[in-house]
């Protein structure tokens, strides 16, 4: 061979699939010589078997995270090899990687999601390994770094009231005040996160073992407060039991090791506040066959709805109220029409109960007197009802009117400032004198009268009826449906001569 070749190219042999199971071990090199008449020359040969090759970043820093919360980050896993490659990630808690396994084609990239859910407030540095290749003998590693902190929430009351307690270091008390039965009141609490990590939380209402239905509720059972931000949580009070003070506890529990906040909630349930314009309607006197009507309003001073009904559904009654029943919304007033149409020339009195849902009943006194051409009984006045109830409380209704008149004339009874009868007060005797025991007939002038119950007595005495002349009226008895039995024997010249 003469001299050297003027040609010395390099030839690269493209890789193909190996016929054996040997992986990418080394790069093969060789030289091919050619002899010609002009001389010799060689060609360098280089070849590489196809192999698996996956690459990923050396490290990944995840965002700061609170205990119980979750942070996430992404990175790329690239297949720079020549073959489709199966891979499997090996990692440890509190990190998770998705997808944990997969198949990556040559030249393709897979986005790997890393989640971080710490259980302790420490700094984490964990190495994650990706195994791939024939029999998963090859690997690529990435260093995962993250920091966990303990969450903190500052709880305060929004729009504080004087009765609220919101002092740091003491138990917080949220007052709803008085809430109408069947209505719902709402108040809010403020959750502030002063840290640079999100603060997950949950709210629990203490279970009431005595009642099935909770009066307090909080729709927000859990949530997350972003770093440095505030979140408002609504608490509702829906009472169903009248005149009851309800108390409960709400626990605001941050995630992790932070201390929970115990919030005391208090509310009172009130019912409607219904009242009448007057509690006695005096129709004075009406001629037989005529009709008298007077207006009367009923008012609800509360803000809850009230339902009322007058117990006067008897068709034979001479008194009528329209409407008999109805509904009063909060802060509303309705005008009623009370009518009196007598059928006999006598005096009339009726106490009507007004039944109110969630409130004690109200009582309305209806009084009136009927005159005819021949019969004109004394006019019943509201003062007579007041005297009668006073006498009833003092036990004087057990005595007949004539007996009361006699006792009044004998100074055994006196009149108080309102004109009602009463037993005179005894004048205390000096202690130096020996007390004298009066005879039994002086202390109890009519002992036999205490052993029977006399009908209701409305006592009167001279001048109590306001009439100038006395007059005796024909005596007869009549029973009216839904009314009292009246004895029309009336002599206004004698004290206590009127029977009711």
C-alpha positions as CSV (number, residue, x, y, z in Angstrom):
1,X,0.0,0.0,0.0
2,X,1.4,3.3,-1.1
3,X,1.0,6.4,1.1
4,X,-2.1,7.3,2.9
5,X,-5.7,7.7,1.7
6,X,-6.9,11.1,0.7
7,X,-10.3,10.1,2.0
8,X,-10.9,9.6,5.6
9,X,-14.6,10.0,6.3
10,X,-16.5,8.9,9.4
11,X,-19.6,6.7,9.0
12,X,-22.1,6.6,11.8
13,X,-24.3,3.5,11.9
14,X,-27.8,4.2,13.0
15,X,-29.0,2.3,16.0
16,X,-31.6,-0.4,15.8
17,X,-33.2,-2.7,18.2
18,X,-30.7,-5.1,19.8
19,X,-31.3,-8.7,19.1
20,X,-30.1,-9.6,22.5
21,X,-31.5,-8.4,25.9
22,X,-28.4,-6.3,26.5
23,X,-29.1,-2.6,27.2
24,X,-27.2,0.5,26.3
25,X,-23.8,-0.5,27.6
26,X,-21.3,1.4,25.5
27,X,-20.6,3.1,22.2
28,X,-19.1,0.8,19.6
29,X,-16.2,2.0,17.4
30,X,-14.4,0.5,14.5
31,X,-12.5,1.4,11.3
32,X,-13.0,0.1,7.8
33,X,-10.0,0.1,5.4
34,X,-10.3,0.3,1.6
35,X,-7.5,-0.6,-0.9
36,X,-7.5,0.9,-4.4
37,X,-5.0,1.3,-7.1
38,X,-4.6,4.8,-6.1
39,X,-3.9,3.9,-2.6
40,X,-5.7,2.9,0.7
41,X,-8.1,4.8,2.9
42,X,-10.3,4.0,6.0
43,X,-13.7,4.9,7.3
44,X,-14.4,5.2,11.1
45,X,-17.4,3.3,12.3
46,X,-19.3,4.3,15.4
47,X,-22.6,2.8,16.7
48,X,-24.8,2.9,19.8
49,X,-27.5,0.4,20.7
50,X,-31.0,2.0,21.4
51,X,-31.5,2.6,25.2
52,X,-33.9,3.9,27.8
53,X,-33.2,7.4,29.2
54,X,-35.5,9.5,31.4
55,X,-34.4,12.8,32.9
56,X,-36.0,15.1,35.5
57,X,-35.0,18.2,37.5
58,X,-32.5,17.6,40.3
59,X,-34.8,19.3,43.0
60,X,-38.2,20.8,43.5
61,X,-39.2,23.4,46.1
62,X,-42.9,23.2,47.2
63,X,-44.8,26.2,48.7
64,X,-45.0,26.6,52.4
65,X,-48.0,24.8,53.8
66,X,-49.9,24.6,57.1
67,X,-50.5,21.4,59.0
68,X,-53.6,19.7,57.7
69,X,-53.5,21.7,54.5
70,X,-52.1,20.6,51.1
71,X,-49.6,22.3,48.8
72,X,-48.8,21.1,45.2
73,X,-46.2,21.7,42.5
74,X,-45.4,20.3,39.0
75,X,-42.3,19.2,37.2
76,X,-41.5,17.6,33.8
77,X,-40.3,14.0,33.2
78,X,-38.7,13.8,29.7
79,X,-37.9,10.7,27.7
80,X,-34.7,11.5,25.8
81,X,-34.0,7.8,25.0
82,X,-34.8,5.8,21.9
83,X,-37.4,3.4,23.3
84,X,-40.8,3.6,24.9
85,X,-40.1,3.5,28.6
86,X,-42.2,2.4,31.6
87,X,-41.5,4.2,34.9
88,X,-42.4,3.9,38.5
89,X,-41.9,6.6,41.2
90,X,-40.7,5.7,44.7
91,X,-41.4,8.4,47.3
92,X,-42.3,8.7,51.0
93,X,-44.9,10.5,53.1
94,X,-46.0,13.3,53.4
95,X,-45.4,13.6,49.6
96,X,-47.5,12.1,46.9
97,X,-46.8,11.9,43.1
98,X,-49.3,11.6,40.3
99,X,-49.0,9.7,38.1
100,X,-47.0,7.2,40.1
101,X,-46.5,4.9,37.1
102,X,-46.8,5.3,33.4
103,X,-45.4,4.7,29.9
104,X,-43.5,7.5,28.2
105,X,-42.9,7.5,24.4
106,X,-39.5,8.6,23.0
107,X,-39.3,12.4,22.8
108,X,-42.4,12.9,24.9
109,X,-42.8,14.7,28.2
110,X,-45.0,13.8,31.2
111,X,-46.1,16.4,33.8
112,X,-45.7,15.0,37.3
113,X,-47.9,16.5,40.1
114,X,-46.4,16.5,43.6
115,X,-48.7,17.1,46.6
116,X,-47.5,17.9,50.1
117,X,-49.8,17.2,53.2
118,X,-47.7,17.6,56.3
119,X,-48.6,16.2,59.7
120,X,-45.9,18.0,61.6
121,X,-44.6,21.6,61.6
122,X,-41.1,20.8,60.4
123,X,-38.9,21.2,57.3
124,X,-39.1,18.2,54.9
125,X,-36.3,17.1,52.5
126,X,-37.2,13.8,50.8
127,X,-35.6,12.2,47.7
128,X,-38.0,10.7,45.2
129,X,-36.6,8.1,42.7
130,X,-38.0,7.2,39.3
131,X,-37.2,3.6,38.3
132,X,-37.3,2.6,34.6
133,X,-35.5,0.6,31.9
134,X,-35.2,-3.2,31.5
135,X,-36.2,-4.8,34.8
136,X,-36.4,-1.2,36.3
137,X,-32.6,-1.1,36.8
138,X,-32.2,2.5,35.8
139,X,-33.2,5.5,37.9
140,X,-33.5,9.2,38.0
141,X,-33.8,11.1,41.3
142,X,-35.3,14.5,42.4
143,X,-34.9,16.2,45.8
144,X,-38.3,17.3,47.2
145,X,-38.2,20.2,49.7
146,X,-41.1,21.8,51.7
147,X,-41.8,23.6,54.9
148,X,-44.8,23.0,57.2
149,X,-46.1,25.5,59.7
150,X,-48.8,25.4,62.4
151,X,-51.9,27.3,61.3
152,X,-53.4,30.1,63.4
153,X,-56.8,31.8,63.4
154,X,-57.9,34.9,65.3
155,X,-61.6,34.7,66.1
156,X,-63.6,37.9,66.7
157,X,-67.3,39.1,66.6
158,X,-68.5,41.3,63.8
159,X,-70.6,44.2,64.7
160,X,-70.3,43.8,68.5
161,X,-73.2,44.5,70.8
162,X,-72.9,45.7,74.4
163,X,-73.8,42.2,75.8
164,X,-71.2,40.4,73.7
165,X,-67.9,39.3,75.2
166,X,-64.9,39.5,72.8
167,X,-61.9,40.1,75.1
168,X,-58.7,38.3,74.3
169,X,-57.9,35.6,76.8
170,X,-61.5,35.2,78.0
171,X,-64.3,33.0,76.6
172,X,-66.1,34.7,73.8
173,X,-69.9,35.1,74.0
174,X,-72.1,35.9,71.1
175,X,-75.6,37.2,72.1
176,X,-78.5,37.1,69.7
177,X,-80.8,38.9,72.2
178,X,-84.6,38.3,72.0
179,X,-85.8,36.7,68.8
180,X,-89.4,36.1,67.9
181,X,-90.6,32.5,67.9
182,X,-90.5,31.1,64.5
183,X,-88.1,33.8,63.2
184,X,-84.4,33.5,62.3
185,X,-81.7,35.8,63.4
186,X,-78.2,35.9,61.9
187,X,-74.9,37.1,63.3
188,X,-71.4,36.8,62.0
189,X,-67.9,36.0,63.4
190,X,-64.6,37.0,61.8
191,X,-61.8,34.6,61.2
192,X,-58.4,36.2,60.5
193,X,-55.3,34.4,59.3
194,X,-52.1,36.4,60.3
195,X,-49.6,33.9,58.8
196,X,-48.3,33.4,55.3
197,X,-49.9,29.9,54.9
198,X,-53.5,29.0,54.3
199,X,-55.4,28.1,57.5
200,X,-57.9,25.2,57.1
201,X,-60.6,25.0,59.8
202,X,-63.7,23.3,60.8
203,X,-66.7,24.4,62.9
204,X,-68.6,22.0,65.2
205,X,-71.8,22.7,67.1
206,X,-72.0,21.0,70.4
207,X,-74.7,18.3,70.2
208,X,-77.7,18.9,72.5
209,X,-78.8,15.7,74.1
210,X,-82.1,17.1,75.4
211,X,-83.6,18.4,72.2
212,X,-83.7,16.9,68.8
213,X,-83.7,20.1,66.8
214,X,-80.8,22.6,67.3
215,X,-81.8,26.2,67.8
216,X,-78.3,27.3,66.6
217,X,-76.8,26.4,63.3
218,X,-73.7,27.2,61.3
219,X,-73.9,26.2,57.6
220,X,-70.1,26.6,57.2
221,X,-68.8,23.3,58.6
222,X,-65.3,23.7,57.2
223,X,-63.2,26.1,55.0
224,X,-59.8,27.7,54.4
225,X,-58.7,31.2,55.2
226,X,-56.0,32.4,52.7
227,X,-52.8,33.9,54.1
228,X,-53.3,37.4,55.6
229,X,-57.0,37.4,54.8
230,X,-60.3,37.4,56.7
231,X,-63.3,35.1,56.4
232,X,-66.8,35.8,57.8
233,X,-68.9,32.9,59.1
234,X,-72.6,33.2,59.7
235,X,-74.3,31.8,62.8
236,X,-78.1,31.4,62.8
237,X,-80.6,31.3,65.7
238,X,-84.0,29.8,65.0
239,X,-85.9,29.3,68.3
240,X,-89.1,27.2,68.5
241,X,-89.7,27.2,72.3
242,X,-91.4,30.3,73.8
243,X,-89.9,32.2,76.7
244,X,-86.8,30.0,76.9
245,X,-83.1,31.2,77.1
246,X,-81.1,28.9,74.8
247,X,-77.3,28.5,75.2
248,X,-74.9,26.5,73.0
249,X,-71.3,26.3,72.1
250,X,-69.4,26.5,68.8
251,X,-65.9,25.1,68.4
252,X,-63.7,26.8,65.7
253,X,-60.9,24.2,65.2
254,X,-57.9,25.2,63.0
255,X,-55.9,22.4,61.4
256,X,-52.8,21.1,63.1
257,X,-51.6,21.9,66.5
258,X,-53.3,25.3,67.0
259,X,-55.7,25.6,69.9
260,X,-59.4,25.7,69.2
261,X,-61.7,28.6,70.1
262,X,-64.8,27.9,72.0
263,X,-67.6,30.4,71.2
264,X,-70.6,30.6,73.5
265,X,-73.9,31.5,71.8
266,X,-76.9,32.8,73.7
267,X,-80.4,33.7,72.6
268,X,-83.8,34.2,74.0
269,X,-87.1,33.4,72.4
270,X,-90.0,35.8,72.7
271,X,-93.5,35.5,71.4
272,X,-95.9,38.1,70.0
273,X,-96.9,41.2,72.0
274,X,-100.5,41.6,71.3
275,X,-102.6,44.2,73.2
276,X,-106.1,45.7,72.9
277,X,-106.9,49.4,72.7
278,X,-109.4,48.9,75.6
279,X,-110.1,46.0,77.8
280,X,-113.6,47.1,78.6
281,X,-116.2,48.2,76.0
282,X,-119.1,50.1,77.6
283,X,-122.1,50.4,75.4
284,X,-123.9,52.4,78.1
285,X,-127.7,52.0,77.5
286,X,-129.5,51.1,74.3
287,X,-133.2,51.1,73.5
288,X,-134.8,47.8,72.9
289,X,-134.6,46.9,69.2
290,X,-131.7,49.2,68.5
291,X,-128.0,48.3,67.8
292,X,-124.8,50.0,69.0
293,X,-121.4,49.5,67.6
294,X,-117.9,50.7,68.7
295,X,-114.5,50.2,67.1
296,X,-111.6,48.5,68.9
297,X,-108.1,48.0,67.5
298,X,-105.9,45.1,68.3
299,X,-102.1,45.6,67.9
300,X,-99.1,43.4,67.7
301,X,-96.0,45.3,69.0
302,X,-93.6,42.5,68.3
303,X,-92.0,41.7,65.0
304,X,-93.3,38.1,64.8
305,X,-96.6,37.1,63.4
306,X,-99.5,36.5,65.8
307,X,-102.7,34.5,65.3
308,X,-105.7,35.5,67.4
309,X,-109.3,34.3,67.9
310,X,-112.1,35.6,70.1
311,X,-114.1,32.9,72.0
312,X,-117.4,34.4,71.0
313,X,-118.8,32.1,68.4
314,X,-122.2,31.7,70.0
315,X,-125.0,32.9,67.7
316,X,-127.4,33.7,70.5
317,X,-125.1,36.3,72.1
318,X,-126.1,39.9,72.1
319,X,-122.5,40.9,71.7
320,X,-120.7,40.5,68.3
321,X,-117.0,41.0,67.3
322,X,-115.9,41.3,63.7
323,X,-113.6,39.8,62.7
324,X,-113.6,37.0,65.2
325,X,-110.2,35.7,64.3
326,X,-107.2,36.8,62.1
327,X,-103.5,37.2,61.7
328,X,-101.4,40.1,62.8
329,X,-98.0,40.5,61.2
330,X,-95.2,42.2,63.1
331,X,-95.8,45.8,64.1
332,X,-99.3,45.7,62.7
333,X,-102.7,46.9,63.9
334,X,-106.2,45.8,62.9
335,X,-109.5,47.5,63.7
336,X,-112.3,45.4,65.2
337,X,-116.0,46.2,65.3
338,X,-117.8,45.4,68.5
339,X,-121.6,45.4,68.4
340,X,-124.4,45.3,71.0
341,X,-127.9,44.4,70.1
342,X,-130.0,43.5,73.2
343,X,-133.1,41.4,73.1
344,X,-134.5,42.1,76.6
345,X,-134.6,45.2,78.9
346,X,-131.9,44.0,81.3
347,X,-128.3,44.7,82.0
348,X,-125.6,42.6,80.1
349,X,-122.1,41.6,80.9
350,X,-119.8,39.2,79.2
351,X,-116.0,38.6,79.5
352,X,-114.6,37.4,76.2
353,X,-111.3,35.6,75.9
354,X,-109.0,36.5,73.0
355,X,-106.8,33.4,72.4
356,X,-103.4,34.2,70.9
357,X,-100.9,31.7,69.6
358,X,-97.6,31.8,71.7
359,X,-99.0,34.3,74.2
360,X,-101.3,34.3,77.2
361,X,-104.9,35.1,76.4
362,X,-106.4,38.6,76.7
363,X,-109.8,39.3,78.2
364,X,-112.3,41.9,77.0
365,X,-115.2,43.0,79.1
366,X,-118.4,43.8,77.2
367,X,-121.1,45.6,79.2
368,X,-124.4,47.2,78.2
369,X,-127.9,48.0,79.5
370,X,-131.1,47.8,77.6
371,X,-134.1,50.1,78.2
372,X,-137.6,49.7,77.1
373,X,-140.6,52.0,77.4
374,X,-141.7,50.2,80.6
375,X,-138.5,48.8,82.0
376,X,-135.4,50.9,82.6
377,X,-132.8,49.1,84.7
378,X,-129.9,50.9,86.3
379,X,-127.0,51.4,83.9
380,X,-124.0,49.1,84.4
381,X,-120.7,50.9,84.5
382,X,-117.1,49.7,84.4
383,X,-116.7,50.9,88.0
384,X,-119.2,48.4,89.1
385,X,-117.1,45.5,87.6
386,X,-114.1,46.9,89.4
387,X,-116.0,47.0,92.7
388,X,-117.2,43.5,92.2
389,X,-113.8,42.0,91.6
390,X,-112.4,43.9,94.6
391,X,-115.2,42.4,96.8
392,X,-114.5,39.0,95.4
393,X,-110.8,39.2,96.3
394,X,-111.8,40.4,99.8
395,X,-114.3,37.6,100.3
396,X,-117.3,40.0,100.6
397,X,-119.2,38.3,97.7
398,X,-120.2,35.6,100.2
399,X,-122.6,38.1,101.8
400,X,-126.0,39.1,100.4
401,X,-126.3,42.7,99.4
402,X,-128.7,43.5,102.2
403,X,-126.2,42.2,104.7
404,X,-123.4,44.3,103.2
405,X,-125.6,47.3,103.4
406,X,-126.4,46.7,107.0
407,X,-122.7,46.2,107.9
408,X,-121.9,49.4,106.1
409,X,-124.4,51.3,108.0
410,X,-123.2,49.8,111.3
411,X,-119.6,50.9,110.4
412,X,-118.5,47.3,110.3
413,X,-117.5,47.9,106.7
414,X,-115.9,51.1,105.2
415,X,-115.2,52.3,101.7
416,X,-111.6,52.5,100.4
417,X,-110.3,55.3,98.1
418,X,-111.9,53.7,95.1
419,X,-115.3,53.3,96.8
420,X,-115.1,49.5,97.3
421,X,-116.1,48.0,100.6
422,X,-113.4,46.8,103.0
423,X,-113.1,45.7,106.6
424,X,-111.9,48.6,108.7
425,X,-108.3,48.4,110.0
426,X,-108.0,47.8,113.8
427,X,-106.4,50.6,115.8
428,X,-103.4,49.2,117.7
429,X,-103.8,49.4,121.5
430,X,-101.0,50.5,123.8
431,X,-98.9,47.5,125.1
432,X,-99.6,48.6,128.7
433,X,-103.3,47.8,128.3
434,X,-104.5,44.3,128.4
435,X,-106.1,43.4,125.0
436,X,-109.8,43.0,125.2
437,X,-111.2,40.0,123.3
438,X,-114.4,41.1,121.5
439,X,-117.4,38.9,121.4
440,X,-117.6,36.4,118.6
441,X,-120.6,38.2,117.0
442,X,-118.6,41.4,116.7
443,X,-115.7,39.7,115.0
444,X,-117.9,37.5,112.8
445,X,-121.3,39.2,112.7
446,X,-122.8,36.6,110.4
447,X,-120.9,33.3,110.9
448,X,-123.7,31.3,109.4
449,X,-123.3,33.1,106.1
450,X,-119.8,31.8,105.5
451,X,-121.0,28.2,105.2
452,X,-122.7,28.7,101.8
453,X,-121.6,30.1,98.5
454,X,-123.8,33.0,97.4
455,X,-124.0,33.8,93.7
456,X,-121.8,36.6,92.4
457,X,-122.6,39.8,94.0
458,X,-122.0,43.3,92.7
459,X,-122.4,45.5,95.7
460,X,-123.8,49.0,95.6
461,X,-124.8,51.6,98.1
462,X,-126.6,55.0,98.0
463,X,-125.5,57.0,95.1
464,X,-123.3,54.3,93.4
465,X,-125.5,54.1,90.4
466,X,-125.5,57.9,89.8
467,X,-129.3,58.1,89.8
468,X,-131.1,60.8,91.6
469,X,-134.2,58.9,92.4
470,X,-134.6,55.3,93.6
471,X,-137.0,53.1,91.8
472,X,-138.1,49.5,92.2
473,X,-138.3,47.4,89.1
474,X,-140.5,44.4,88.5
475,X,-138.8,41.2,89.7
476,X,-138.2,38.4,87.3
477,X,-135.3,36.0,86.5
478,X,-134.0,35.2,83.0
479,X,-131.0,33.1,81.8
480,X,-129.2,34.2,78.7
481,X,-127.1,31.9,76.6
482,X,-123.4,32.6,77.2
483,X,-124.3,35.2,79.8
484,X,-124.7,35.3,83.5
485,X,-128.0,34.8,85.3
486,X,-129.5,38.2,86.2
487,X,-131.9,38.9,89.0
488,X,-133.8,42.1,87.9
489,X,-135.0,42.9,91.4
490,X,-133.3,46.2,91.8
491,X,-133.7,48.9,94.4
492,X,-131.0,51.4,94.1
493,X,-132.0,53.1,97.3
494,X,-130.5,50.3,99.3
495,X,-126.7,49.5,99.3
496,X,-125.8,46.2,97.7
497,X,-129.3,45.8,96.1
498,X,-127.9,44.7,92.6
499,X,-127.5,40.9,91.8
500,X,-125.2,39.8,89.1
